[in-house]
Amino acid sequence: MCLRFLPFNANSPNNAVVNGKPKRLLLPPDRNLGFTLVELLVVIAIIGILVGLLLPAVQSAREAARRLQCGNNLKQIGLALHNYESAHRRFPPGFISRVTGTWSGGGNDPIPEAGPGWSLFAMLLPYIEQGNLHQTIQFHLPIAAPENRFARSTRVKEFQCPSDTWNEPVSVWPATLGIIDLAPSSYIGCLGGGDPANAPAYSAMYEQQPFNGMFHRNVAIRHAEITDGTSNTIALGERASMFAPNGWAGVVPTAQTVFSPRMAHSRGQLVGQTVRPAITMATVHVRSGGPNAPTGSPGGFWSPHTGGALFLLMDGSTHTISTNVDMNTYRLMASRNDGQTVTLP
């Protein structure tokens, strides 16, 4: 216990004089001078509870801001698409590559090709204020050519969702290709939609022709060919590199799209255990599952946002499509010319 002394006051009845000297009286300690340990612990506990209540709200606000920026990226790309179309009277092809063989007919089988492989994103660079980067690309040479190293490894903020946590250069699979420096992308084109049950009729397999979406190899779609209407047709959507690492540059012949190490581990797989053909480096299909479906492959749409993925429609608008979307509606939205118009919920 701590005692305190009161100063001497000759006029105070509480003080006395002993042998001509003032005597200071000892009084009980003043409990208002500080906090007890219990009181301090209570205050700390209250602060902890308040922080715990506020943290989810702060995180939610940050994610809302990132989601808004992601939507703005897609709108920028949509504006670039229409400016490209105004200049060329066609939308850009999904990518450019010389075919050197025939497709085997298997749903996940590639087609022999020689590149160069540059994607629609590379062709849109001048329309998102990246004209200087566009001028560094030697489009007649493959993406993997040493002359194109600077271009393929340059990050473009409009092509990256801020919620996509993949922040390192992308290494192309398989590693034997020796390309380890692609700048990552969070967005991917849409080649079409179809029901696997329709096989052998059109079911939107990657290399199946004629495709019914917006972006495929060497084909530049005209505005008049979007017969379902631009507000009913998906242009592109999210496929985060944290799900399936990918570069904006385009398609590298004989490469494959794989799950990221984190995603492969979450599914009990090794990286490279599930693969999709090289075309999925530029454009993917809609077939048997909604965006972010737990059984989705690297060759589909996937978003880091909760509740579904953000998509750009051909009218320049952006929409969130839920993981639980009606699959028939989703497939029809992925097609530009199926003769059926649908409205997203």
BELURZI-V840294 format. One record per residue. OMEGA is omega as a letter, one per 40 degrees, with the letter a starting at -180 (* if undefined). Layout:
BEGIN
omega
OMEGA
OMEGA
END
This chain:
BEGIN
omega
a
i
i
i
i
i
a
i
a
a
a
i
a
a
i
i
i
a
i
a
i
i
i
a
i
i
i
a
i
a
a
a
a
i
i
i
i
i
i
i
i
i
i
i
i
i
i
i
i
i
i
i
a
a
i
i
i
i
i
i
i
i
i
i
i
i
i
i
i
i
i
i
a
i
i
i
i
i
i
i
a
i
i
a
i
a
a
a
i
i
a
i
i
i
a
i
a
i
a
a
a
i
a
a
i
a
a
a
i
i
i
a
a
a
e
i
a
a
i
i
i
a
a
a
a
a
i
i
i
a
i
i
i
a
i
a
i
a
i
i
i
i
a
a
i
a
a
a
a
a
a
a
a
a
i
a
i
a
a
i
a
i
i
a
i
a
a
i
a
i
a
i
e
a
a
i
i
i
a
a
i
i
a
i
i
a
a
i
i
a
i
a
i
a
i
a
a
a
e
i
a
i
i
i
a
a
a
a
e
a
a
i
a
a
i
a
i
a
i
a
i
a
a
a
i
a
i
a
a
i
a
a
i
i
i
a
a
i
a
i
i
i
i
a
a
i
i
a
i
a
i
a
a
i
i
i
a
i
i
i
a
a
i
i
a
i
i
a
i
i
a
i
i
a
i
a
a
a
a
i
a
a
a
a
i
a
a
i
i
i
a
i
a
i
a
a
i
a
i
a
a
a
i
i
i
i
a
a
i
i
i
i
a
i
i
i
i
a
i
i
a
i
a
a
i
a
i
i
a
i
a
i
a
a
i
a
a
i
i
i
a
i
i
i
*
END
